Amino acid sequence: MSSDQSINLTESAFDSLRNLIKSEAGITLGDSKSHLMKSRLIRRLSQIGVSTFDDYYNRLQSDPTELREFINALTTNKTDFFREQHHFTFLRDTYLPDLKAKAKSGQIPRRLRIWHAGCSTGEEPYTMGVVLSECFPETGWDIKQLASDIDTEVLMKAKAGIYEEEKLNPVPQDLRQRYFSRGMPPNQNHFVAKDSLRERIIYRQINLVGPIWPIREDVRFDIVFCRNVMIYFDRSTQINLTNRLMRKLKPGGILFLGHSETLMVSNNSFKSVTHTGYQLIPSNQMEAA
């Protein structure tokens, strides 16, 4: 019986598969990513009894379930609690207190909408949930978070909200005790997000490069996280996605990108408020400028 590694990923099969992942998910794989693709897909071929990558490509043309598995396999999911801490510090110390002051004076309703576009296994929305709970201990606020990803497997993990103890290391001990519960045997080395965090989060599969997002047309967000997502897209896809995200922000809303990403827009609608954090300038301020 031959090893899975003996299955050769030919240049033509690699081109076909990388064109497919780009068209389906926007992910761009350069010429040097052949080994990466093979290492991520080889076990899947064995599991479904396919002997060549060409046959696998043909399978993907007529099998939506396998196409989902293909996308899941080639999606990179790296995240942590309180990753890029400066974003949460800005929200805690500047942006959210400003919203509270405006709501208190009657300028805006006590309503907050946040979108995590590429939430992976959920550490980011749960981190934001902790920040929100600390900043809004009072009742009377309507707060909801939308957490989305194209990868169905990581969405299931995020919704479960169960994490190994070492994953909670970035969470201060007092916050860990308030917002996470230790699992019961045999999962005593795991922590589970409490209902106070979970009840504000809605999970949904969304393909960011898909033609239509399953979000109501009239919904606008105060905060959008799209961090470490665009690094996998080519420039034209980055520009198109940024413009689409901009249209889903409220005036004055914040867009957060990853630490190595650059804002890609065709106009000067944003101002920088923290490292890779950008505020959508209200149209009346743009006209005044």
C-alpha positions in Angstrom: 0.0 0.0 0.0 1.5 3.3 -1.1 1.9 6.3 1.2 -0.4 9.2 0.7 2.7 11.3 0.0 3.3 9.3 -3.1 0.3 11.0 -4.8 1.8 13.7 -7.0 0.3 17.2 -7.2 1.0 18.0 -10.9 1.5 21.6 -12.0 -1.7 21.5 -14.0 -3.7 20.1 -11.0 -2.2 22.8 -8.7 -3.2 25.5 -11.2 -6.7 24.2 -11.4 -7.1 23.9 -7.7 -5.6 27.3 -6.9 -7.8 28.9 -9.5 -10.8 27.2 -7.8 -9.9 28.4 -4.3 -9.5 32.0 -5.6 -12.8 32.0 -7.4 -14.7 30.4 -4.5 -13.0 32.1 -1.5 -10.7 34.9 -2.9 -7.6 33.1 -1.5 -4.6 33.7 -3.7 -1.9 31.0 -3.7 1.5 31.8 -5.3 3.7 29.4 -7.2 5.5 28.4 -4.1 2.4 27.2 -2.3 2.2 23.8 -4.1 3.6 21.9 -1.0 1.3 23.7 1.3 -1.7 22.8 -0.8 -0.6 19.1 -1.0 0.0 18.9 2.7 -3.4 20.2 3.5 -5.4 18.2 1.0 -3.6 14.8 1.0 -5.4 13.3 3.9 -8.7 14.4 2.5 -8.0 12.5 -0.8 -7.3 9.4 1.3 -10.5 9.8 3.4 -12.8 10.0 0.3 -10.9 7.4 -1.7 -9.6 9.7 -4.5 -6.3 8.6 -6.0 -5.2 11.8 -7.9 -5.5 15.5 -7.5 -7.0 15.7 -11.0 -9.8 13.3 -9.9 -10.2 15.4 -6.8 -10.6 18.6 -8.9 -13.2 16.8 -11.0 -15.0 15.7 -7.8 -15.2 19.3 -6.6 -17.1 20.4 -9.7 -20.1 18.4 -8.8 -19.9 17.9 -5.0 -20.9 21.0 -2.9 -20.2 19.2 0.3 -16.7 18.3 -0.7 -16.2 21.9 -2.0 -16.9 23.1 1.5 -14.3 20.7 2.9 -11.8 21.9 0.3 -12.3 25.5 1.3 -12.0 24.6 5.0 -8.8 22.7 4.4 -7.1 25.7 2.6 -8.3 28.4 5.0 -5.7 29.6 7.5 -7.0 30.0 11.0 -4.7 31.8 13.5 -6.1 33.8 16.3 -5.7 34.4 20.0 -7.5 36.1 22.9 -6.6 39.9 23.0 -4.6 39.6 19.8 -3.4 43.0 18.8 -4.2 44.4 22.2 -4.0 48.0 21.0 -7.3 47.7 19.2 -9.1 46.7 22.3 -7.3 49.3 24.4 -8.5 52.0 21.9 -12.0 50.7 22.1 -12.0 50.5 25.9 -10.3 53.9 26.6 -11.5 56.0 23.7 -14.2 54.8 21.3 -16.7 53.1 23.6 -16.6 55.9 26.3 -17.3 58.4 23.5 -20.3 56.4 22.4 -21.6 56.2 26.0 -21.3 59.9 26.4 -23.2 60.6 23.1 -25.9 58.1 24.2 -26.2 59.7 27.6 -26.8 63.1 25.9 -29.4 61.7 23.6 -27.3 62.1 20.4 -27.4 58.4 19.5 -29.5 55.4 20.7 -28.1 52.9 23.2 -27.5 50.4 20.4 -24.2 48.8 19.3 -23.5 46.5 16.4 -20.2 44.8 15.7 -19.1 42.4 12.9 -16.2 40.0 13.1 -15.5 39.3 9.5 -13.3 36.3 9.7 -13.8 35.2 13.3 -12.0 31.9 13.1 -12.4 29.8 16.3 -14.0 32.7 18.2 -11.3 34.2 20.4 -11.8 37.6 18.9 -15.6 37.9 19.4 -15.3 36.5 22.9 -12.5 39.0 23.7 -14.7 41.8 22.4 -17.5 40.4 24.6 -15.3 40.8 27.6 -14.5 44.4 26.7 -18.1 45.2 26.1 -19.2 43.6 29.4 -16.6 45.6 31.3 -17.5 48.9 29.5 -21.3 48.5 29.6 -22.1 46.9 33.0 -25.3 48.8 33.1 -28.5 47.5 31.5 -30.4 49.3 28.8 -28.0 48.8 25.9 -28.9 46.8 22.8 -25.6 45.1 21.9 -25.1 42.4 19.3 -22.0 40.8 17.6 -22.1 39.1 14.3 -19.2 36.6 14.0 -18.7 35.1 10.5 -16.2 32.9 8.7 -16.1 30.9 5.5 -14.8 27.9 7.3 -17.6 25.8 8.8 -15.4 23.8 11.1 -14.0 26.8 12.9 -17.5 28.3 13.2 -18.6 25.2 15.1 -15.7 25.6 17.5 -16.4 29.2 18.0 -20.0 28.6 18.7 -19.1 25.9 21.3 -16.8 28.4 23.1 -14.6 25.7 24.6 -10.9 26.4 24.9 -7.8 24.7 26.3 -6.5 26.3 29.4 -3.3 27.6 27.7 -5.4 29.5 25.1 -6.8 31.6 28.0 -3.3 32.7 29.0 -3.7 36.2 27.5 -6.9 36.8 29.5 -6.2 38.4 32.9 -7.1 36.1 35.8 -9.9 38.3 37.1 -11.6 38.5 33.7 -11.1 34.8 33.2 -13.0 34.0 36.4 -15.8 36.4 35.5 -16.4 35.3 32.0 -15.3 31.7 31.7 -16.1 28.5 33.6 -13.7 25.6 34.0 -15.0 22.5 32.2 -16.2 19.4 34.0 -14.2 16.1 34.0 -12.9 14.9 31.7 -12.6 18.4 30.3 -11.3 20.0 33.4 -8.3 21.5 31.5 -10.7 23.4 29.3 -12.6 26.6 29.9 -16.1 27.5 28.5 -17.3 30.9 27.7 -20.2 31.9 30.0 -23.7 32.8 28.7 -23.1 36.5 29.4 -20.6 36.4 26.5 -22.3 33.9 24.3 -25.8 35.4 24.3 -24.7 38.5 22.4 -23.0 36.7 19.5 -24.6 35.4 16.4 -22.5 33.0 14.2 -23.0 32.8 10.5 -21.1 31.4 7.5 -20.2 34.3 5.2 -18.0 34.2 2.1 -16.5 37.7 2.0 -15.9 37.5 -1.7 -19.4 36.1 -2.4 -21.7 38.3 -4.5 -24.3 38.7 -1.7 -23.7 38.8 2.1 -26.5 37.3 4.2 -26.9 40.6 6.1 -29.9 42.9 5.8 -29.3 45.8 3.5 -30.2 48.4 6.1 -27.8 47.0 8.8 -24.8 49.2 9.5 -22.1 48.4 12.0 -20.3 50.6 14.6 -17.3 48.3 14.5 -16.0 45.9 11.9 -13.0 43.6 12.6 -11.5 42.2 9.4 -8.1 41.3 10.7 -5.5 39.1 9.0 -8.0 38.2 6.2 -7.0 40.4 3.3 -3.4 39.2 3.4 -4.6 36.1 1.5 -6.3 38.2 -1.3 -4.8 39.9 -4.3 -4.9 43.7 -4.5 -8.1 44.0 -6.6 -9.9 41.7 -4.2 -8.6 43.7 -1.2 -9.8 47.0 -2.7 -13.3 45.6 -3.5 -13.7 44.0 -0.1 -12.6 47.2 1.7 -15.1 49.3 -0.3 -17.9 46.8 0.5 -17.0 46.8 4.2 -17.0 50.6 4.2 -20.6 50.6 3.0 -21.6 48.5 5.9 -20.1 50.9 8.5 -22.0 53.7 10.2 -20.6 57.2 9.8 -17.9 57.4 12.5 -17.6 53.6 12.7 -14.3 51.8 13.1 -12.7 49.3 10.7 -9.9 47.2 12.2 -7.3 45.4 9.9 -4.5 43.1 10.8 -1.1 44.3 11.9 0.5 43.7 8.4 -2.4 44.9 6.4 -2.9 48.2 4.6 -6.2 50.1 4.1 -7.2 49.6 0.5 -9.8 52.2 -0.6 -10.3 54.3 -3.6 -11.0 57.5 -1.7 -10.1 59.3 1.6 -13.1 58.3 3.6 -11.2 57.0 6.6 -8.9 58.6 9.2 -6.4 56.6 11.2 -7.2 56.4 14.9 -4.8 53.7 16.1 -2.4 51.3 14.4 -4.5 49.6 11.6 -7.6 51.0 13.1 -9.6 53.4 10.8 -12.6 55.6 11.4 -15.1 56.3 8.7 -15.4 60.1 8.3 -19.0 61.3 8.4 -19.9 62.9 5.0 -20.6 66.3 6.6 -17.0 66.4 8.0 -15.6 65.4 4.6 -17.5 68.3 3.0 -16.3 70.7 5.7 -12.7 69.6 5.1 
